Amino acid sequence: MNREDRKVAAAVGRKLPAIARAVDAIVAAMRAGGRLIYVGAGSSGRMAVLDAAECPPTFGISRKRMTALIAGGRSAVTGAVEGAEDSAANGARDLRRLKLGRKDVVVGIAASGTTPYVLSAIEYARARGAMTVAVTSNGHMPLARLAKIAIALEVGPEVLTGSTRLKAGTSQKMVLNMLSTAAMARLGHVYENLMIDALLTNEKLQERAVRILMEASGASVSAAEDALRAAGHSMRVGLVMLKLGVDAEEARKRLKAARDDLRRALGE
């Protein structure tokens, strides 16, 4: 298994140009007020739900801006919902319920490239004028042909024949990590390699925020703690305070004037 898993990163690497095009499309859509919507079934759907769930606390974005649909709904996250992926109508139905628009990006994830739930979602998204992306292990199947951008990951046969939760699932996880992280970085939710917009929902994250401000600004522990407190626990406000030597009110004014572009507010 380990020997086979080594092939996954190489397969992803061969598709970097397509991944980059997908990131560009996601960034353009979200800057225009659109959403990133993942659609999958079974293991692919669970990978989608995982990435969509982790991005809001990591990057401080609204859950309304990024979401995942899985065939069978919430119960399919922790258990199999028999036949859910075979519904050719439910993918379109679920996107319709989200009021899909032209500004949105829909990423369909299916190792086989033939999952009816995902295909119907991509077909509906195309009809609505939304950008479509396919993440699949077979570039010759309908999903890759339907989507505007196809990321076809040729990972080869699974050690356990047909078990796409293995190499195929690993490759999907890697690609979704890249799509969301690169897009969020481009949208300004990352400073250098630091999670400057992470939600500080527990003590561990509060402590991490202090370390992030120290690393980003070169400030002492006490200075970082004071700035974070004065900034109302906003790391981006705290960083402007520390790097420019201004108070919280002035830091907020500078961020507002820069339309919340952190680097612009810092003059970088």
C-alpha positions in Angstrom: 0.0 0.0 0.0 2.8 2.4 0.9 4.5 1.8 -2.5 1.2 2.5 -4.3 0.5 5.6 -2.3 3.8 7.1 -3.5 2.2 7.4 -6.9 -0.5 9.7 -5.7 1.6 12.9 -5.3 3.1 12.3 -8.8 -0.4 11.9 -10.3 -1.5 15.2 -8.6 1.6 16.9 -9.8 0.9 16.1 -13.4 -2.4 18.0 -13.1 -1.0 21.2 -11.5 -1.9 23.4 -14.6 -5.6 22.3 -14.3 -5.6 22.8 -10.6 -4.2 26.3 -11.1 -6.9 27.1 -13.6 -9.5 25.9 -11.1 -8.0 28.1 -8.4 -8.1 31.1 -10.7 -11.8 30.4 -11.4 -12.7 30.0 -7.7 -10.9 33.2 -6.8 -12.6 35.2 -9.6 -16.0 33.8 -8.5 -15.6 34.5 -4.8 -14.3 38.0 -5.5 -17.5 38.6 -7.5 -19.6 37.4 -4.5 -20.0 33.8 -5.6 -19.7 30.6 -3.6 -17.5 27.5 -3.8 -19.8 24.4 -3.8 -18.5 20.9 -3.7 -20.7 18.0 -4.8 -19.9 14.3 -4.2 -21.2 10.9 -3.1 -19.8 8.2 -0.8 -16.1 8.6 0.0 -15.8 11.5 -2.5 -18.6 13.3 -0.8 -17.0 12.8 2.6 -13.8 14.4 1.4 -15.8 17.3 0.1 -17.7 17.7 3.4 -14.4 17.6 5.4 -12.7 20.3 3.4 -15.8 22.6 3.4 -16.2 22.2 7.1 -12.6 23.0 8.0 -12.2 26.1 5.8 -14.5 28.6 7.7 -12.6 28.2 11.1 -9.2 28.1 9.3 -9.7 31.1 7.1 -12.5 33.0 8.9 -14.9 32.9 5.9 -18.6 32.5 6.2 -20.1 29.0 5.9 -22.4 30.5 3.3 -19.5 31.2 1.0 -18.3 27.5 0.9 -20.4 24.4 1.3 -20.5 20.7 0.3 -23.4 18.6 -0.9 -23.2 14.8 -0.4 -25.6 12.3 -1.9 -28.0 11.2 0.8 -27.5 14.3 3.0 -26.0 14.6 6.4 -26.7 11.0 7.4 -24.4 9.9 4.5 -21.4 11.6 6.2 -21.2 8.9 8.9 -22.9 6.0 7.2 -23.8 4.6 3.8 -27.1 5.7 2.3 -27.9 3.0 -0.2 -28.7 4.1 -3.7 -28.3 7.9 -3.0 -25.5 8.3 -5.5 -27.7 6.7 -8.2 -30.3 9.5 -8.2 -29.9 11.5 -11.4 -32.3 14.1 -10.1 -31.1 14.8 -6.6 -27.9 16.5 -7.5 -29.7 19.2 -9.5 -32.4 19.3 -6.9 -29.9 20.0 -4.1 -28.2 22.8 -6.1 -31.6 24.3 -6.9 -32.3 24.5 -3.1 -29.0 26.4 -2.7 -30.3 28.9 -5.3 -27.2 28.3 -7.5 -26.2 31.3 -9.6 -23.9 32.3 -12.4 -21.3 33.6 -9.9 -20.9 30.3 -8.2 -18.3 27.5 -8.8 -19.4 23.9 -8.6 -16.7 21.2 -8.1 -18.0 17.7 -8.8 -16.0 14.9 -7.2 -16.3 11.3 -8.4 -13.5 8.8 -8.9 -15.4 6.9 -11.5 -16.6 9.9 -13.4 -20.0 8.4 -13.8 -21.8 9.0 -10.5 -25.4 10.1 -11.5 -25.8 12.4 -8.5 -22.6 14.3 -9.4 -23.3 14.3 -13.1 -26.8 15.8 -12.7 -25.3 18.5 -10.4 -22.7 19.5 -13.0 -25.3 19.5 -15.8 -27.6 21.7 -13.8 -24.6 24.0 -12.9 -23.7 24.3 -16.6 -27.3 25.1 -17.5 -27.3 27.9 -14.9 -24.1 29.4 -16.2 -22.0 28.5 -13.2 -18.3 27.6 -13.5 -17.8 23.8 -13.3 -14.8 21.8 -12.2 -14.4 18.0 -12.2 -12.1 16.0 -9.8 -12.0 12.4 -11.1 -9.7 9.5 -11.7 -10.9 8.9 -15.2 -10.6 11.6 -17.8 -12.5 9.7 -20.4 -15.7 9.4 -18.5 -18.7 11.8 -18.6 -17.8 14.0 -15.6 -14.5 15.1 -17.1 -16.2 15.9 -20.4 -19.1 17.8 -18.8 -17.0 20.1 -16.6 -15.3 23.3 -17.9 -12.1 22.4 -16.1 -11.2 18.7 -15.6 -8.7 17.5 -13.0 -8.3 13.8 -14.0 -6.0 12.1 -11.5 -4.5 8.9 -13.0 -3.6 7.1 -9.8 -3.9 3.6 -11.3 -5.6 0.5 -9.9 -6.3 0.3 -6.1 -4.5 -2.3 -4.0 -8.0 -3.4 -2.9 -9.7 -3.6 -6.3 -12.4 -1.0 -6.7 -11.9 0.6 -3.2 -11.6 4.2 -4.3 -11.3 5.4 -0.7 -7.6 4.5 -1.1 -5.5 6.2 -3.7 -8.4 7.9 -5.4 -9.6 9.3 -2.1 -6.1 10.4 -1.1 -5.7 12.2 -4.4 -9.0 14.0 -4.0 -8.1 15.1 -0.5 -4.8 16.5 -1.8 -6.5 18.4 -4.7 -9.3 19.8 -2.5 -6.6 21.0 0.0 -4.9 22.8 -2.8 -8.0 24.3 -4.3 -9.3 25.8 -1.0 -6.0 26.8 0.5 -4.6 28.4 -2.6 -7.9 30.2 -3.2 -8.1 31.5 0.4 -4.5 32.7 0.2 -5.2 34.6 -3.0 -8.3 36.1 -1.3 -6.1 37.5 1.5 -7.1 35.1 4.3 -3.4 34.1 4.8 -0.4 36.3 5.7 2.9 34.7 4.5 2.2 31.1 5.7 0.1 32.1 8.7 -3.6 31.6 9.4 -4.2 35.3 10.0 -8.1 35.0 9.9 -8.5 31.8 11.9 -11.4 31.8 14.3 -10.2 31.9 17.9 -12.8 29.5 19.4 -10.8 27.9 22.2 -7.8 28.4 24.4 -5.3 26.6 22.1 -6.2 28.9 19.2 -6.0 32.0 21.4 -2.4 31.0 22.3 -1.7 30.2 18.6 -2.9 33.7 17.7 -0.4 35.3 20.0 2.4 33.2 18.4 1.2 34.2 14.9 1.3 37.9 15.8 4.8 37.4 17.3 6.1 35.6 14.2 4.5 38.1 11.7 5.5 41.2 13.5 8.6 40.4 15.6 6.8 41.6 18.7 7.2 40.2 22.2 4.7 37.9 23.9 3.3 40.7 26.0 3.0 43.1 23.1 1.3 40.5 21.0 -1.1 39.7 23.8 -1.9 43.4 24.4 -2.5 44.0 20.7 -4.8 41.0 20.3 -6.8 42.0 23.3 -7.1 45.6 22.1 -8.0 44.4 18.6 -11.0 42.4 19.9 -9.2 39.2 19.1 -8.8 40.1 15.4 -5.4 39.0 14.3 -5.4 41.2 11.2 -6.2 44.3 13.2 -3.6 43.3 15.8 -1.0 42.9 13.1 -1.6 46.3 11.6 -1.3 47.8 15.1 2.0 46.0 15.8 3.6 46.6 12.4 2.6 50.2 12.0 2.6 51.3 15.6 -1.1 52.5 15.6 -4.0 51.9 18.0 -6.9 49.6 17.2 -9.2 52.3 15.9 -6.6 53.5 13.4 -5.8 49.9 12.4 -9.5 49.3 11.6 -9.6 52.6 9.6 -6.6 51.5 7.5 -8.1 48.1 6.8 -11.4 49.7 5.8 -9.6 52.1 3.5 -7.8 49.2 1.9 -11.1 47.3 1.5 -9.8 44.7 4.1 -6.7 43.9 2.0 -4.2 43.3 4.8 -1.1 43.8 2.7 -2.4 47.0 1.2 -3.3 48.3 4.7 0.3 47.5 5.8 1.8 49.2 2.7 3.4 45.9 1.5 
